[in-house]
Amino acid sequence: MTQEITRATFDEVMVPNYAPSAIIPVRGEGSRVWDKEDKEYIDFAGGIAVTALGHSNPTLVDVMREQAGKIWHLSNVMTNEPALRLAKKLTEKTFADRVFFANSGAEANEAAFKLARRYAYDHFGPEKHEIVAFYKSFHGRTLFTVSVGGQAKYKEGFEPTPAGIKHCDYNNIEQLKAIISDKTCAVVMEPILGEGGIIPADLEFAKQVRELCDQNNALLVFDEVQSGVGRTGTLFAYEQTGVTPDIMTSAKSLGNGFPVGAMLATDAVAKSFTFGTHGSTYGGNPMACAIAEAVVDIIDTPEVLEGVKKRHDLFVAGLNAIDQKYHVFKEIRGMGLLIGAEVVDQYAGNAGKFLAAAAEEGLFVLVAGPDVLRFAPSLIIPEQDIAEGLARLEKAIATVVEQTQAA
Ligand SMILES: *Cc1c(COP(=O)(O)O)cnc(C)c1O
């Protein structure tokens, strides 16, 4: 017997760590999604910057079907063709020489932080173990990654957290200078803060972070879980910062929704993950890697990457036009199709109201903290879907503004 699933089912059977909306999406095509009642939505969220090639992408569906008919899973004691093909592509296309596969962003970061510690341990000894990261940054939800992440609320009640982690303000080089030392094994940063409010790194800051790392024999780790795989208009965002990290992580868009993560590193650093030092049962799963290879093939083309820049301009122009009428945004910022619109003080803390009103109008958007509306759509979202989505957003904003004025 099949049971009827409703929003109430969540409250019966799920751990209450999420608070999902009542919408039950059941199918998607490109940048449109339909719920159980067949209401249509335009997707400016991409499942939190994940479905970079849209829903049910026909090429990816074919690749997945083909791989599913061949082999789903191999253990890491076997040579795995799809994983090695993907690793070859990723190393050819980036600074990195070596890849470790994981199943998520947090796991890729966990591997990165462990590798940074191990490398310092091997080359400089156990004293050099401190990790420096930034307030507001987000690196995942495992105990190590919430500890490196810069948001206290994600650590609360889970202490004791791993020791040897320090934080300072993003884009503030003086603070970093004050805490980095010869005990620092790595500086960890997102080239653009995602969850922390869509704040790009200043180029001068990024350059000086790299210099400070070099002066202190510390590795530079870039978390590109959100910013990577075409999201910012280049395959990885570091290409636009003018600095090259030693370790980089990827996930989210890499699998377009199929779970996969990757940690990439230079040869010299990767050497410290010697046989048996780290591992994962599913990491590098043939299904995940076959799909991710197709994702990278499609995204790393001039059409798609140029298209991201064009779509960025359409979004920014559309958001500015809305703002001219309603004066709700303090700042519109971001890179490529990772765009944030910070609300004016009157709506501070209430970005979620706009998200809820947008859903009513048939539009998925995201927030990045309480004050910022975030847009992370498919990189190939049709221009007419952008126009239609912005029209729905304008209606939603008009409603929130009216309600606020009436209150
Ligand atoms: C989403 C995200 C993560 C965590 O990825 P999961 O797949 O949820 O573990 C880590 N870092 C950044 C920058 C992210 O945006």
PDBQT file of the ligand as one rigid body, heavy atoms in Angstrom, charges set to zero:
ROOT
HETATM    1  C1  LIG A 501      27.333  23.851   0.745  1.00  0.00    +0.000 C 
HETATM    2  C2  LIG A 501      28.717  24.159   1.153  1.00  0.00    +0.000 A 
HETATM    3  C3  LIG A 501      29.499  23.229   1.865  1.00  0.00    +0.000 A 
HETATM    4  C4  LIG A 501      28.944  21.928   2.377  1.00  0.00    +0.000 C 
HETATM    5  O1  LIG A 501      28.605  21.057   1.360  1.00  0.00    +0.000 OA
HETATM    6  P1  LIG A 501      27.715  19.747   1.697  1.00  0.00    +0.000 P 
HETATM    7  O2  LIG A 501      27.635  19.032   0.387  1.00  0.00    +0.000 OA
HETATM    8  O3  LIG A 501      26.410  20.257   2.210  1.00  0.00    +0.000 OA
HETATM    9  O4  LIG A 501      28.443  18.999   2.734  1.00  0.00    +0.000 OA
HETATM   10  C5  LIG A 501      30.805  23.545   2.124  1.00  0.00    +0.000 A 
HETATM   11  N1  LIG A 501      31.333  24.713   1.721  1.00  0.00    +0.000 NA
HETATM   12  C6  LIG A 501      30.618  25.631   1.042  1.00  0.00    +0.000 A 
HETATM   13  C7  LIG A 501      31.281  26.897   0.602  1.00  0.00    +0.000 C 
HETATM   14  C8  LIG A 501      29.289  25.391   0.750  1.00  0.00    +0.000 A 
HETATM   15  O5  LIG A 501      28.564  26.318   0.098  1.00  0.00    +0.000 OA
ENDROOT
TORSDOF 0
